[in-house]
Amino acid sequence: MTIMRPAQDGRGGAAGAAVHGDGQAATRFEAGGDTGRHEPGTGELVRQATQQVSDLMRAELRLAVAELKDKGRHAGTGAGLFGGAGLVALFGVGVLLAAAVAAIALVLPVWAAALIVGGALMLAAGLLALMGRGQAKRATPAKPEQAAQEARQTVAELKERAHR
C-alpha cells in the first residue's frame, strides 16, 4: 500500500514522497519537477491505440496477401496438373478408339471399322453440341432477371412501408 504525503527536502521546500507499507519512503518527485516518469494522457493513449490498430491491420493485410499468393501458386499448379491429366486422357481415348477400330477390323475391312467408329464419334459430338446449345440458351440474356425482380419487389415494399 502506498500513501502520498509531503516531505521536507532539507532546503525548506516540500517534495513528494511515497511511504510504502514497510515504512520506507520513496521519493516520487523533487522540488524542481518529476523524475521523468510520464503518465500518458487520453490523447496520447488514443494515438497509440490508433497506431497499433493501423499496424495490426497492415500486418493482417500482409498476411492475407502472402496467404493468397501461396494459395494462388497451389491453384495454378493444380490447374496445370489437371490440364496435363486431360491431355493424357485425350491420348488414352485416342488409343482406345484405335483399339476399337482394330477390334472391328477383325470382322470387317479396316476402312469400314474406321467409318463405324468415326460415325459413332460424330453422333456423340452432335448430341453434345445440341445439349450445349440448350444450356447456352438458358444462360441468355446474361443478366440476373430473378434477382432484379426480387430487388424491384423489395424497393416497392420499402416504399409502401415508408408511406404508412
C-alpha positions in Angstrom: 0.0 0.0 0.0 1.3 3.4 -0.9 0.5 6.7 0.8 1.4 10.1 -0.5 2.4 12.7 2.0 4.5 15.8 1.8 8.2 15.5 2.9 10.8 18.1 3.7 13.8 18.2 1.4 16.1 19.9 3.8 16.0 23.3 1.9 12.7 24.3 3.2 10.8 23.2 0.1 8.4 20.3 0.1 9.0 17.2 -2.1 6.5 14.4 -2.6 7.3 11.1 -1.1 5.6 7.8 -1.2 5.5 5.8 2.0 5.2 2.1 1.4 3.6 -0.4 3.7 7.1 -1.4 5.0 7.7 2.2 6.3 10.3 3.1 3.7 9.9 6.3 1.8 10.5 6.5 -2.0 10.8 10.0 -3.4 8.4 10.4 -6.4 9.2 13.9 -7.5 11.7 16.5 -6.4 11.1 20.2 -5.8 12.3 21.0 -9.3 9.9 18.6 -11.2 9.1 15.0 -11.6 11.7 12.2 -12.1 10.9 11.6 -15.8 8.1 9.1 -15.2 5.3 10.2 -17.5 1.7 9.0 -17.4 0.3 9.3 -20.9 -2.9 11.4 -21.3 -6.0 10.3 -23.1 -5.0 11.9 -26.4 -1.7 10.0 -26.3 -3.4 6.7 -25.4 -5.9 7.2 -28.3 -3.0 8.0 -30.7 -1.1 4.9 -29.5 -4.3 2.7 -29.9 -4.9 4.1 -33.4 -1.3 3.5 -34.4 -1.4 -0.1 -33.0 -4.7 -0.8 -34.8 -3.2 0.6 -38.0 -0.1 -1.6 -37.6 -2.2 -4.6 -36.9 -4.4 -4.0 -40.0 -1.3 -3.7 -42.2 0.2 -6.9 -40.7 -3.1 -8.7 -41.3 -3.2 -7.4 -44.9 0.4 -8.6 -45.5 -0.6 -12.0 -44.1 -3.6 -12.2 -46.3 -1.6 -11.2 -49.4 1.0 -13.8 -48.6 -1.7 -16.4 -48.0 -3.4 -15.6 -51.3 -0.1 -15.8 -53.2 0.5 -19.2 -51.7 -3.0 -20.4 -52.5 -2.8 -19.0 -56.0 0.5 -20.8 -56.6 -1.1 -24.1 -55.5 -4.2 -23.4 -57.6 -2.0 -22.7 -60.6 0.0 -25.9 -60.1 -3.3 -27.9 -59.6 -4.8 -26.4 -62.8 -1.6 -27.3 -64.7 -1.7 -30.9 -63.4 -5.4 -31.2 -64.3 -4.6 -29.9 -67.8 -1.9 -32.5 -68.1 -4.2 -35.2 -66.9 -6.8 -34.1 -69.5 -4.2 -34.2 -72.3 -3.1 -37.7 -71.2 -6.7 -38.8 -71.0 -7.3 -37.5 -74.6 -4.4 -39.6 -75.8 -5.8 -42.6 -73.9 -9.2 -42.1 -75.6 -7.4 -42.0 -79.0 -5.6 -45.3 -78.2 -8.9 -46.8 -77.1 -10.6 -45.7 -80.3 -7.8 -47.2 -82.3 -8.3 -50.4 -80.4 -12.0 -50.3 -81.2 -11.2 -49.8 -84.9 -8.7 -52.8 -84.7 -11.3 -55.0 -83.0 -14.0 -54.2 -85.5 -11.4 -54.7 -88.3 -11.2 -58.4 -87.3 -14.7 -58.8 -88.7 -14.9 -56.1 -91.3 -12.4 -54.3 -93.5 -10.3 -51.7 -91.8 -11.9 -48.8 -93.7 -15.4 -50.0 -92.6 -14.3 -50.3 -88.9 -12.8 -46.8 -89.0 -16.0 -45.5 -90.6 -18.2 -47.1 -87.9 -16.1 -45.6 -85.1 -15.8 -42.2 -86.7 -19.6 -42.1 -87.3 -20.2 -43.0 -83.7 -17.9 -40.2 -82.5 -19.6 -37.7 -84.8 -23.0 -38.8 -83.4 -21.8 -38.3 -79.9 -20.3 -34.9 -80.8 -23.7 -33.8 -82.4 -25.6 -34.8 -79.3 -23.2 -32.9 -77.0 -23.5 -29.8 -79.2 -27.3 -29.9 -79.1 -27.2 -30.2 -75.3 -24.6 -27.4 -75.1 -26.8 -25.1 -77.3 -29.8 -25.8 -75.0 -27.7 -24.8 -71.9 -26.4 -21.7 -73.7 -29.9 -20.5 -74.5 -30.9 -20.9 -70.8 -28.0 -18.6 -69.9 -29.1 -15.7 -72.1 -29.6 -12.9 -71.6 -26.7 -12.5 -69.3 -28.4 -10.5 -66.6 -29.8 -11.7 -63.2 -33.5 -11.5 -64.0 -34.8 -13.2 -60.9 -32.6 -11.1 -58.6 -33.6 -7.9 -60.4 -37.3 -8.8 -60.0 -36.8 -9.5 -56.3 -34.9 -6.2 -55.9 -37.8 -4.4 -57.6 -40.3 -6.1 -55.2 -38.2 -5.1 -52.2 -38.0 -1.5 -53.3 -41.8 -1.4 -53.8 -42.3 -2.9 -50.4 -40.0 -0.4 -48.7 -41.7 2.5 -50.4 -45.1 1.1 -49.3 -43.9 0.8 -45.7 -42.4 4.3 -45.8 -45.8 5.8 -46.8 -47.7 4.2 -43.9 
